[in-house]
Amino acid sequence: MPVDTSHDYDPRYRRLVDQHVHRLLDSDDIPHLRVHSDPDSQAHTVDVASKICLQVPLV
């Protein structure tokens, strides 16, 4: 996701956090997608999430 430019940004720290979160989700077998800051990656993720939501019955 795009970074809020009003905050300090350290790309190395962000990369470490992303890698750590990915490993945690992967080790617990939690389905997930990595979303990059480019528009194609974000659009793909929204499309996948929408399709998944449409498969789940409404409560």
C-alpha positions, 0 to 999 in steps of 0.5 A: 500500500502507498506510504503516508508521506507525512510520516518518516519512512524507512524502507528497510524497516518496512521490508522487514515488517512485511517479511515477518508478517508474511512468515507469520501468516504463512506459518499459520496457514492463513491465506493471504496475498502480498500487495505491492504499491503498484496499481496493478497489484492493488487492483488484482488484490481487490479483485481476488478479495471481492471474488472471495467475499462473493463466495461466502454466504451472508450472515 
